Amino acid sequence: MAGAFDGIRVIDLTHAMAGPMATMILADQGADVIKIEPPGTGDMGRRMGNGPGGIPPMFATSNRNKRSMVVNLRDPRGVELARRLASGADVFVHNFRPGTAERMGLGEAVLRAVRPDLIYVSISGFGESGPYSHKRAYDPIVQALSGLADIQADRDTGRPRMVRLIVVDKLTGLTGAQAIAAALFARERTGVGQHVRLSMLDAMIAFLWPEGMVEYTYPDHPAFGIRPPGAPDLVFETADGYVTVAANTDAEWRGLASALEHPEWIDDPRFRTPQLRFHNNKVRLEMTGAVLRTKNSAHWLERLEANDVPSAPVLRREAMMRDPQVVANEIIVEAVRPDGVRIRQTRPPARFDRTPAAIRRQAPRMGEHTEEVLREAGLSPAEIAELRAAGVVA
């Protein structure tokens, strides 16, 4: 069965992670994504790490299901090729800094002239106006500006800390894929294309707001959320490892007190309601941690499960891949690339019973599909050979 976006063609001029992840999601769901890369260097993601066949792991898992062609967009003939491809596409995506696409001759107005119902998507670091709009943006820059590093601050020293993932890029990719899907749906109903603008800063602040900015949500009314600023995390040491435990409701709190063999906590005046437990969060977690340290993880997890308390072992990454629930969900899949290299990655997470998402092809070699795409666009072998000789394509 075909994916949900079967028949949708995407011209992808993005690089690094945010844009490629957005288009990868569309490709997983059936879209024909044509990745246009510059000659010589290709997508900068190809240089972020190392891997067999010159394809680093991060590039491999964020560019699967795509076709790659190399086009020199510094050459007017290359720009004209990109316009020609856009004329037969449904979506055109780039993550150049504001103004760059227009200077290249690939701005929205130019492409809409050749494809009136095009979904034109521009992803930027900070937006298209404002004092930072011209700046380069990488994940840690936005983590710092958005307040995320402050939320992650060390609870003892107050020193801000970064999340050890390129969380901003990936979140922007997820947001971008959803926005493109919404724009395609709107076009299906109205027949009209539109320009979708998305900045990494916008996506990150919107993401962290619900619980990260609770004290700022009602300016005239004090408020608190599920976890106070600087609260200890929910990783507890046991006699032989680490577990996490979350007891939010009254029933879960009673279960925790019973599991840890401290029934007196149930009627402790500091912990009688969720609000009191929140305000006495530090001492509550310290008491919980002191008990959990006395016995091994298996003992406590069995008791917590018996008392219906949400809990789990804190797994190392290698152990995660062997966890029985991960195995049951078939989250991690393995394949063999055409060059014989085994590759392990996650399947598309959403399961569609009628239009399944799938990994149909692995990440492409640079320029692997240049000739194939040009033939589909109607260029003759002689025209393709001429463009190759001139360095316009590769």
C-alpha positions as CSV (number, residue, x, y, z in Angstrom):
1,M,0.0,0.0,0.0
2,A,1.2,3.5,-0.7
3,G,1.9,6.1,2.0
4,A,-0.4,9.0,2.8
5,F,1.7,11.4,0.7
6,D,2.0,9.2,-2.3
7,G,2.0,11.4,-5.4
8,I,3.3,14.5,-3.5
9,R,6.6,15.8,-4.8
10,V,8.9,17.8,-2.5
11,I,11.9,19.8,-3.7
12,D,14.2,19.9,-0.7
13,L,17.0,22.5,-0.5
14,T,17.6,22.1,3.2
15,H,20.7,21.0,5.1
16,A,21.9,20.0,8.5
17,M,19.0,18.6,10.6
18,A,15.8,20.7,11.0
19,G,14.8,20.8,7.3
20,P,16.0,17.3,6.4
21,M,14.1,15.9,9.3
22,A,10.9,17.6,8.2
23,T,11.2,16.3,4.7
24,M,12.3,12.8,5.9
25,I,8.9,12.5,7.7
26,L,7.1,13.4,4.5
27,A,9.2,10.9,2.6
28,D,8.5,8.2,5.2
29,Q,4.8,8.9,4.6
30,G,5.1,8.4,0.8
31,A,6.3,11.7,-0.6
32,D,8.8,11.8,-3.4
33,V,11.5,14.0,-1.9
34,I,14.2,15.3,-4.3
35,K,17.2,16.5,-2.3
36,I,19.2,19.2,-4.1
37,E,22.8,19.4,-2.9
38,P,25.6,21.8,-3.8
39,P,28.6,20.4,-5.8
40,G,31.7,19.4,-3.9
41,T,30.4,19.6,-0.3
42,G,26.8,18.5,-0.5
43,D,24.6,18.8,2.5
44,M,26.7,19.8,5.6
45,G,25.1,16.9,7.3
46,R,27.3,14.6,5.2
47,R,30.3,16.0,7.2
48,M,28.8,15.7,10.6
49,G,30.5,12.5,11.7
50,N,31.8,9.6,9.8
51,G,30.3,6.4,8.5
52,P,30.7,3.6,5.9
53,G,30.4,4.8,2.3
54,G,30.8,8.4,3.5
55,I,27.3,8.5,5.0
56,P,27.4,9.4,8.7
57,P,24.7,8.0,11.0
58,M,22.9,11.2,11.5
59,F,22.7,11.9,7.8
60,A,21.7,8.3,7.1
61,T,18.7,8.5,9.5
62,S,17.5,12.0,8.5
63,N,17.7,11.6,4.8
64,R,16.3,8.1,4.1
65,N,13.6,7.7,1.4
66,K,15.0,10.6,-0.6
67,R,16.6,11.0,-4.0
68,S,19.7,13.2,-4.2
69,M,20.8,15.3,-7.1
70,V,23.7,17.7,-7.3
71,V,22.9,21.1,-8.8
72,N,25.1,24.2,-8.8
73,L,22.7,27.0,-7.7
74,R,25.4,29.6,-8.2
75,D,25.1,29.0,-11.9
76,P,22.0,30.6,-13.6
77,R,21.5,27.3,-15.4
78,G,21.3,25.5,-12.1
79,V,18.8,28.0,-10.8
80,E,16.7,27.5,-13.9
81,L,16.8,23.8,-13.3
82,A,15.5,24.3,-9.8
83,R,12.7,26.4,-11.1
84,R,11.8,23.7,-13.7
85,L,11.7,21.1,-10.9
86,A,9.6,23.3,-8.7
87,S,7.1,23.7,-11.6
88,G,6.3,20.0,-11.2
89,A,6.4,19.9,-7.4
90,D,3.9,20.3,-4.6
91,V,6.2,21.6,-1.9
92,F,9.5,23.6,-2.1
93,V,11.5,23.7,1.2
94,H,14.7,25.6,2.0
95,N,16.4,26.7,5.2
96,F,18.6,29.5,3.8
97,R,19.0,32.7,5.9
98,P,16.3,35.3,5.1
99,G,16.8,37.0,1.7
100,T,19.1,34.3,0.3
101,A,16.5,32.5,-1.8
102,E,15.3,35.7,-3.2
103,R,18.8,36.8,-4.2
104,M,19.3,33.4,-5.8
105,G,16.2,33.7,-7.9
106,L,14.3,31.1,-6.0
107,G,12.0,33.3,-3.9
108,E,8.3,32.6,-3.4
109,A,7.1,35.1,-6.0
110,V,9.3,33.5,-8.7
111,L,8.3,30.0,-8.0
112,R,4.7,30.8,-7.6
113,A,4.8,32.2,-11.1
114,V,5.7,28.7,-12.4
115,R,3.5,26.7,-9.9
116,P,0.6,28.8,-8.5
117,D,-0.5,26.3,-5.9
118,L,3.0,25.6,-4.6
119,I,3.5,25.1,-0.8
120,Y,6.6,27.3,-0.3
121,V,8.4,26.7,3.0
122,S,11.2,28.8,4.5
123,I,12.8,27.6,7.7
124,S,15.1,30.0,9.5
125,G,16.9,30.4,12.8
126,F,15.2,33.5,14.2
127,G,12.6,34.6,11.7
128,E,12.6,36.9,8.7
129,S,12.8,40.2,10.6
130,G,14.2,41.5,13.8
131,P,17.7,42.1,15.1
132,Y,18.8,38.4,14.8
133,S,17.3,37.6,11.5
134,H,20.6,37.8,9.7
135,K,22.5,35.6,12.1
136,R,23.5,32.0,11.6
137,A,21.7,29.7,14.0
138,Y,22.7,26.3,15.4
139,D,20.9,24.3,18.0
140,P,22.9,25.5,21.1
141,I,22.4,29.1,20.1
142,V,18.6,28.7,20.2
143,Q,18.8,26.6,23.4
144,A,20.5,29.5,25.0
145,L,18.2,32.2,23.7
146,S,14.9,30.4,24.2
147,G,15.3,29.8,27.9
148,L,15.8,26.0,27.6
149,A,19.3,26.1,29.0
150,D,18.0,28.1,32.0
151,I,15.3,25.4,32.5
152,Q,18.0,22.8,32.5
153,A,20.2,24.7,35.0
154,D,22.2,22.8,37.6
155,R,20.0,22.8,40.7
156,D,23.0,23.3,43.0
157,T,25.0,26.0,41.2
158,G,22.4,27.5,38.9
159,R,24.7,27.2,36.0
160,P,22.6,26.9,32.7
161,R,23.1,23.6,30.9
162,M,22.3,22.4,27.3
163,V,20.2,19.4,26.5
164,R,22.7,16.9,25.1
165,L,20.7,16.5,21.9
166,I,20.0,18.8,19.0
167,V,16.6,19.1,20.3
168,V,15.8,22.4,18.7
169,D,16.6,21.2,15.2
170,K,14.5,18.0,15.6
171,L,11.6,19.8,17.2
172,T,11.7,22.3,14.3
173,G,11.7,19.4,11.9
174,L,8.6,17.8,13.6
175,T,6.8,21.2,13.6
176,G,7.7,21.8,10.0
177,A,6.4,18.4,8.8
178,Q,3.1,19.0,10.6
179,A,2.8,22.5,9.1
180,I,3.5,21.3,5.6
181,A,0.9,18.6,6.0
182,A,-1.6,21.2,7.2
183,A,-0.8,23.4,4.2
184,L,-1.3,20.5,1.8
185,F,-4.6,19.7,3.5
186,A,-5.7,23.3,3.1
187,R,-4.7,23.3,-0.6
188,E,-6.7,20.1,-1.1
189,R,-9.8,21.9,0.2
190,T,-9.2,25.3,-1.5
191,G,-6.9,24.7,-4.4
192,V,-4.6,27.5,-3.1
193,G,-1.0,27.2,-2.1
194,Q,0.7,29.3,0.6
195,H,4.0,30.3,2.2
196,V,4.8,28.6,5.4
197,R,7.4,30.4,7.6
198,L,9.0,28.7,10.5
199,S,11.8,29.7,12.8
200,M,13.7,27.5,15.2
201,L,13.3,30.1,17.9
202,D,9.5,30.2,17.5
203,A,9.3,26.4,17.6
204,M,11.4,26.0,20.7
205,I,9.7,28.7,22.8
206,A,6.3,27.3,21.9
207,F,7.4,23.8,22.9
208,L,8.8,24.7,26.3
209,W,6.1,27.1,27.2
210,P,3.3,24.9,28.7
211,E,5.3,23.7,31.8
212,G,8.6,25.7,31.3
213,M,7.0,29.1,31.6
214,V,4.1,28.5,34.1
215,E,5.0,31.3,36.4
216,Y,4.9,33.7,33.4
217,T,1.6,32.5,31.9
218,Y,-0.8,34.5,34.1
219,P,1.0,37.9,34.6
220,D,-1.4,39.0,37.4
221,H,-1.9,35.7,39.2
222,P,0.8,33.6,40.9
223,A,0.9,30.1,39.5
224,F,2.9,26.9,39.8
225,G,3.3,23.9,37.6
226,I,4.1,20.2,37.9
227,R,7.7,20.8,38.9
228,P,9.2,23.8,40.5
229,P,12.2,25.5,39.0
230,G,15.5,23.8,40.1
231,A,13.6,20.7,41.4
232,P,15.6,17.5,41.6
233,D,15.1,15.2,38.6
234,L,13.3,12.0,38.9
235,V,16.3,9.7,38.6
236,F,16.8,7.7,41.9
237,E,19.8,5.6,42.7
238,T,19.2,2.0,43.9
239,A,21.6,-0.5,45.4
240,D,22.6,-1.6,41.9
241,G,21.4,1.0,39.4
242,Y,18.9,3.7,38.8
243,V,15.1,3.9,38.5
244,T,12.5,6.6,37.9
245,V,9.3,6.9,39.8
246,A,6.4,9.4,39.3
247,A,3.6,9.6,41.8
248,N,1.3,12.5,40.8
249,T,-2.2,11.5,41.9
250,D,-3.4,10.8,45.4
251,A,-3.8,7.1,44.5
252,E,-0.2,6.9,43.2
253,W,1.1,8.6,46.3
254,R,-0.6,6.0,48.5
255,G,0.8,3.3,46.3
256,L,4.3,4.7,46.5
257,A,4.1,4.9,50.3
258,S,2.9,1.3,50.5
259,A,5.5,0.1,48.0
260,L,8.3,1.8,49.9
261,E,6.9,0.5,53.2
262,H,6.3,3.9,54.7
263,P,2.5,4.0,55.1
264,E,2.9,7.0,57.6
265,W,3.7,9.2,54.5
266,I,0.0,8.9,53.4
267,D,-1.2,11.0,56.4
268,D,1.9,13.2,56.7
269,P,0.5,16.8,56.6
270,R,3.2,17.8,54.2
271,F,1.9,15.4,51.5
272,R,-1.8,15.1,51.9
273,T,-2.7,16.8,48.6
274,P,-1.0,17.3,45.2
275,Q,-0.5,20.9,46.0
276,L,1.3,20.2,49.3
277,R,3.4,17.5,47.7
278,F,4.4,20.1,45.1
279,H,5.4,22.7,47.7
280,N,7.3,20.1,49.7
281,N,8.8,18.6,46.6
282,K,12.4,18.7,47.7
283,V,12.0,16.9,51.0
284,R,9.5,14.4,49.4
285,L,12.0,13.4,46.7
286,E,14.9,13.2,49.2
287,M,12.9,10.9,51.4
288,T,11.9,8.7,48.4
289,G,15.5,8.6,47.2
290,A,16.8,7.6,50.7
291,V,14.5,4.5,50.7
292,L,15.2,3.5,47.1
293,R,19.0,3.4,47.8
294,T,18.5,0.5,50.3
295,K,17.6,-2.3,47.8
296,N,18.2,-3.2,44.2
297,S,16.2,-2.0,41.2
298,A,14.4,-5.3,40.5
299,H,13.0,-5.4,44.1
300,W,11.6,-1.9,44.0
301,L,10.3,-2.1,40.4
302,E,8.3,-5.2,41.3
303,R,6.8,-3.5,44.4
304,L,6.0,-0.3,42.5
305,E,4.3,-2.2,39.7
306,A,2.3,-4.2,42.3
307,N,1.1,-0.9,43.8
308,D,0.3,0.6,40.3
309,V,2.9,3.3,40.6
310,P,4.4,4.6,37.3
311,S,8.1,3.5,37.3
312,A,10.8,2.2,35.1
313,P,14.5,1.3,35.1
314,V,16.8,4.0,33.8
315,L,18.3,2.2,30.9
316,R,21.7,2.7,29.2
317,R,21.3,3.1,25.4
318,E,22.5,-0.3,24.6
319,A,20.1,-1.9,27.1
320,M,17.2,0.2,25.7
321,M,17.5,-1.7,22.4
322,R,16.9,-5.0,24.2
323,D,14.1,-3.8,26.5
324,P,11.1,-6.1,26.0
325,Q,8.6,-3.3,25.3
326,V,11.0,-1.8,22.7
327,V,11.3,-5.2,21.1
328,A,7.5,-5.8,21.2
329,N,6.9,-2.4,19.5
330,E,9.4,-3.3,16.8
331,I,10.7,0.3,17.1
332,I,14.2,-0.5,15.9
333,V,14.7,-2.1,12.5
334,E,17.7,-3.3,10.7
335,A,18.4,-3.4,7.0
336,V,21.3,-3.9,4.5
337,R,22.2,-1.1,2.3
338,P,22.9,-1.7,-1.4
339,D,26.6,-1.5,-0.6
340,G,26.3,-4.3,1.9
341,V,26.5,-2.2,5.0
342,R,24.1,-3.1,7.8
343,I,22.1,-0.2,9.2
344,R,20.0,0.0,12.3
345,Q,17.4,2.8,12.8
346,T,13.9,3.4,14.0
347,R,10.9,2.8,11.9
348,P,8.5,5.7,11.3
349,P,6.8,6.0,14.7
350,A,3.2,6.6,13.6
351,R,1.4,3.5,12.3
352,F,-1.2,4.0,9.6
353,D,-3.4,1.0,8.9
354,R,-4.4,2.1,5.3
355,T,-1.5,4.3,4.2
356,P,1.6,2.9,6.0
357,A,4.7,4.8,6.4
358,A,7.8,2.8,5.5
359,I,11.6,2.9,4.9
360,R,11.6,2.3,1.2
361,R,15.2,3.3,0.5
362,Q,18.3,4.3,2.5
363,A,19.9,7.7,2.5
364,P,21.3,8.5,-1.0
365,R,24.8,8.9,-2.1
366,M,25.5,12.4,-3.1
367,G,24.1,13.0,-6.6
368,E,22.9,9.4,-6.9
369,H,19.7,10.3,-8.7
370,T,20.7,13.4,-10.6
371,E,20.3,11.9,-14.0
372,E,17.2,10.0,-13.1
373,V,15.4,13.2,-11.9
374,L,16.6,15.2,-15.0
375,R,15.2,12.5,-17.3
376,E,11.9,12.7,-15.5
377,A,12.0,16.4,-16.0
378,G,12.2,15.9,-19.7
379,L,15.9,16.6,-20.4
380,S,17.5,14.7,-23.2
381,P,20.7,12.7,-22.7
382,A,22.6,15.4,-24.7
383,E,21.3,18.2,-22.5
384,I,22.2,16.2,-19.3
385,A,25.7,15.6,-20.7
386,E,26.1,19.2,-21.5
387,L,25.1,20.3,-18.0
388,R,27.5,17.7,-16.5
389,A,30.4,18.9,-18.6
390,A,29.7,22.5,-17.6
391,G,29.6,21.6,-13.9
392,V,26.0,22.6,-13.5
393,V,25.0,19.2,-12.3
394,A,26.9,16.2,-11.0
